[in-house]
């Protein structure tokens, strides 16, 4: 396995880096680097800039707007994307729903939804978790009953990220209760959120931000043509989609950017008259996280090499999600430790002249407790590795 980049790949890196420097709006970059909230308008504006360039969905087939890049180029692009401080592309449409449609959707579904997803005309949300059905997702209870050419949907979804922005939502619903195996009888539906009977309510988290929601369905009428894949076979779709979500949850580029910032902060913050970086205990913690991140990057490049050779990724991709999210959490902990009492209560945001970045440290620390839970908790990832990769 070759973990170095070729001259052509390095030239590609320079091209990507130069484009971000020239085209990433400064206000959006500053929001990302200071960890301030991005509005729907912010996300859509950047989405459309990428779409115009043709870089919105590198993994899509070329005929639907993909770039045709190989795995190494995609890896370089993601690294430079994070390095530049670019806003995230909301994954629910371009990464999740689109990947499902490209794999399981009918030609009519692709023609209807993929162009609007690519162009940023429709904002998608994900309807998976329910009260009592999180890590045990297959126990979901939201019901879809077939009545002629429609399904009637009743139930509740929870922790729906950016659901208050959503125009459409893809949902796992139960269409059959007769099987003793809870994974059977689940279907995958696309639902227009303007349909009567849908109510979205905010869930304000400990970081005081409105990021997630609960969504209620009361006799919601959904056309049968919005069923993706076969009725009762939605679990197959769900597993495929979760694989895509886990592949992108390691966020190595973002962590590399944050560890560089942490080093600069630790060199500037004084503790007992000396830079914090000279404190042996802090330096030990920092070096351990940096070593873990270097190991994760090498592991990620191994997956890139595997994709280039075989076109597939196995269950060990759970490693990226598991270790990547733990590193993200560790970095938020060390940044709060570095600033000490300054990384304090949320009301500091309202003080004139208070550093924007410092005022977001405590909220970000609390928010990042969730990273080891979403896309399948890290405990679930360990089970996947032990059963599907190690055969234990």
N, C-alpha and C positions, 0 to 999 in steps of 0.2 A: 504494500500500500504506500502510495506517494502522498505525503501530507504537505508538500510544497506546491506553490502555484507556478504555472508556466509563465513565460514572458507575455503571452497573449492574454492570459487571465489577469496579470498585473496591469496591463494596459486597459483592460476592461474595468478594473477597479478604479483607475484614474479617471476614466470617462464617467463612471457613476458618481464618484466623489465630486467631480467638477460640476455635474448637472445639479446635484443637491445644493452645492454652494451657490449656484446661480438662480435656482428656482424655488427653493424652500422659503416661504414668507417668514420674515424675521419675527413677526408677532406670534406665529404658530410655533416656531422653534423655541422662543423664549418661554412660552407656556409649558412646553414639554420639559425643558431643562429645569424649570422652577417647579415642576409637578403641580401646575395649576389646572383647574378643571377646563376641559375642552367642551365647547357647546356643540350642538348638532350642526350648526352652521360652520363651525371650524372643521369638523370631521368631513362634512360634505364638500367644503371648498377644497381641501387637500385631496380628497378622493377624485374630484374632477380634474385637478391638475395632473395627477398621476395617470388618469384615464386618457387625457389628451396626449400625454407623452407616449402612451402605450405600455406603461410599466405598472398598471394597476394589478394585474393578475398573472405573474410570471409562470405559474404552474398550470394555467389553463391551456388547452389545445390552441395551436396557432389560429385555427379557423374560427375560434370564438374570441380571439383577442389576446391570446398568450404570446409570450415573447420568443419562444423556441429556445430559450437558454438551457444549457446543460446544468447538472446538479451543482457543479463548482461555481458557475456564474450566479446561480440563484443564491448560493451561500454567501458569495462576495456581496451581492446586492443587499441581502439582509444585514450583513455586517455594516456596510456603509450607510444603510438606512438608519440603523440605530446610532451610529457614530454622529450622524448629522443632527440628531435630535428631531427627526421628523415625526409628526403625529401618527398614531397607529391607524391603519385601515380597519374600520369596524369589521371584524372577521365573520360575523354571522351571515352576511350575504356572499362576498367574494370567496371566502375560504370554505365555509361550512355548507350553506345551502347550495352554492354553485357546484361544489365537489359532489354532492349527492345527486344533483340533477344531471351532471355530466356522466355519472356512473349508472344511475338508476332511472332517470327521467325519460319520459316519452319525447319524441321530436317536438310535439306541440308544446309541452312544458318548457323545453329548452328555448324554443323560439319566443315564447311569451315572457319568460323571466330572465334569461341570461343577459340580454342587451340592457335591460333596466338595472340589473345588478351592477353590470360593468360601468355604466354611465353615471351611477350614483343617483338615479331617479327614484329608487325605492330603497327605504331603510328597513333592514330585516332584524328580527329578534328571534330568540331561541326559546321554545317552550318545552323544557325537559323536566327539571326538578319539580316536585310537589311536596306539600307538607307530609312528612313521613316517608317520602320516596326521593332520597338524595343519592347517597352511594348505592343504595339498593334501588336503582332506578326502575328495574323491571317490575317492582311492586306498584307502579303508578295506577291511578284509579280514574283519571279523566276519561270519560266515556264518549264514544262516537257511535251512534246508532244509525244504521243505513235505513233511509226511507225514500224509496224510489231513486231519483237521480241526485239525492243529497244525503249528507250525514248531518245529524243533529248532535252537537257537541255540548257536554255539560261537565264542569269540573273546575279545577284551580291549578295554576302553575305559580311557582314562587322563585325568588332570586333571579328574576328575569332581567338580565343586564341590559340597560338602555332600552327597556321595553316602552318607556314613555316617549321615545323617539320613533318607535316602530310603525311602519306602514303595513308590513306583512309579518307574520310569525310562522315558523315551521314548528310543528308540535308532534310529540308522541302521544297517541291516544289508544285506549283499549277498545277494540271492536268485537272481541270475543272473550268471554269468561269461561268457556267450557273446558279448556285444557288444564290439566294439573300442573303443567309447566308454565310459570308466570311469564317467561320470555316469549311464549307463543300468544297469538291473539292481539298483539300490539301493531298499530299501523302508523304511518308517517303522513301527516296532512300539512298542506300549505293553506294558511288562513289569512284572508284580508282582515286587518284589524279595524277597518271601518264597518265591518259587519255588525248589525244590531245584536246586542246581547253580550258584548265584550266590555269589561270594565278593567281599567288599569289603575292600581293604587300604589303610591310610593312607599318604599321602605327606606327610612333614613338610618344609615349605619352609624357606628361609633365614631367614624371620621366626620360626621355631620354632613355628608354629601348624599345627593340623590342620584345614585347609580343603578340601584336594583329596584325591582317592583314585584308585586303580586298581580296576577292576571286571572280574572274570573270569566268563565264561559257559562252563559245561561241560555240554553236552547239556541245556540249559534248554528246557523244554516250554512253548510259548506258543500259546494258542488263536488260530485264524485270525481270529476276530472282533476281535482286537486290532490287526489291520492297518489303518492309516489311509491313505485314498486307495487308489490302485491298486498292485498288486504291480509292482515294478520302476520306479515313478514317484516314489519317495521324494525324489529330488533336487529336484523341483518343490516339495515340502513344505519341504525343508531351506532352500532359498533364501528362501521366504516367511517362515520362522521367523527366519532370520538378519537379515532386514530389520527385524523387530520388536526384536530384541536390539540392533541398532546404533542404532536410534532413541532408545533409552533409556540408551545408554552414555556420552553426553556429560556428564551430571551437572552441568549448569550451576548449578543451585541450590546443590548441595553445594560447588562451587568458589567461588561467591560468598561462602558462609559462611566457608570456609577463608581466603579472601584478606582478609576483614575481621579474622579472628583474627590472621593474619600481620602485618597493619598494627599491631594493638595490641601484639603481641609485639615488633616492631621498634622501637616507641616506648618500650618498657620496658627492653629489653636494652641494656646499656651496652658500648661498645667504645671503648677508650682514653678513658674518661671521658665519652663522648657517646653519645646514643641511636643505635642502629644505623641507624635510618631516615635519619639525617643523613649516613651514609656514601654518597658519590655512586655508587659501584659497585653497592652493594646497592640503593639507591633506583632506579637505572636498571633493574636486573633485575626489581624488583618492579613498576615502572611498565609495563615491556614485557609482563609476564604479565597485568597488569590490562587493558591495551589489547586484548590478544588475547582475553581473556574477554569484554570488552564487544563486540568484533566477533562473537564466537561467539554471544552472546546475541541480537544483531540478526539474525544468520543464522538462528538457531533460530526467531525470531519470523517471519521470512520463510516458513519452512516451515509455521508455524502458519497464516499467511495463505493459503498454497497449499492446505493441507488444507481450510480453510474455504471456499475458492472451488471446488476441484475434487474434494475427497474423496480425493485420492491424493497420494502422495509418490514422487518419482523417485529415481534412483541417486545424486543429489547429497547424499542424506542421509548418505552415507559421510563427508562433511565433518564432521558433528557428532561422529561416533565418532572420527575421526582427530584433529581439533584438540582435542576435549574431553579425550581421554585424555592427550594431550601436555601440556595445561595442568595436569591432575591431577598428573602426574609432576613438572612444574616446581614446583608448590606444595610438594610434599613435600621437594624439594631445597632450596628456600629456607627452609623451616621448620627443617630440620636445620642449615643454615648459620647461621640466626639464633641457635640455641641453642649452636652450637659443640660443645665437649667434653662438655656436659651430655647431648647427644643421642648417648649412647654405648651400650656393649654391653648386651645383653638382661638380664644379671644384675641390672641396676639395678632391675628390677621387684620384686625380692625385698627391697630395702632399706626398712626402716620409714621412713615419712615422705617417701619419694621421690615427687615429683609424678607422678601417674598419666599425665597427658598427655605430659610430657617422656619418660617411660619407654617410651612407645609410638612415639616418633618414628622411631627407627632401624628397628624392625620394619615400620612403615608405609612407610617409604622403600623397603625391599626388596620388600615386597608389591606396591607400585604399579608395579614394573617390568613386571608382567604386563598392565597395562591396555592397552598398545599392541599386545598380541598377541591377547587373546581376542576373540571375535565376528568373527574375520577380522583378521589382522595389518594394521597401518597401511600396509604395503607393498601388501597385497592391496587395501585401500581405494583407494589411488592408482591401481591398475590398473583398478578398477571405474569410477572417475571418468573416466579417460582413454579407456576403451573405450566405456562405455555412455552417458556424458554428453557427452564432447567428441568422440567418434567418431575417436579417433586410432589 
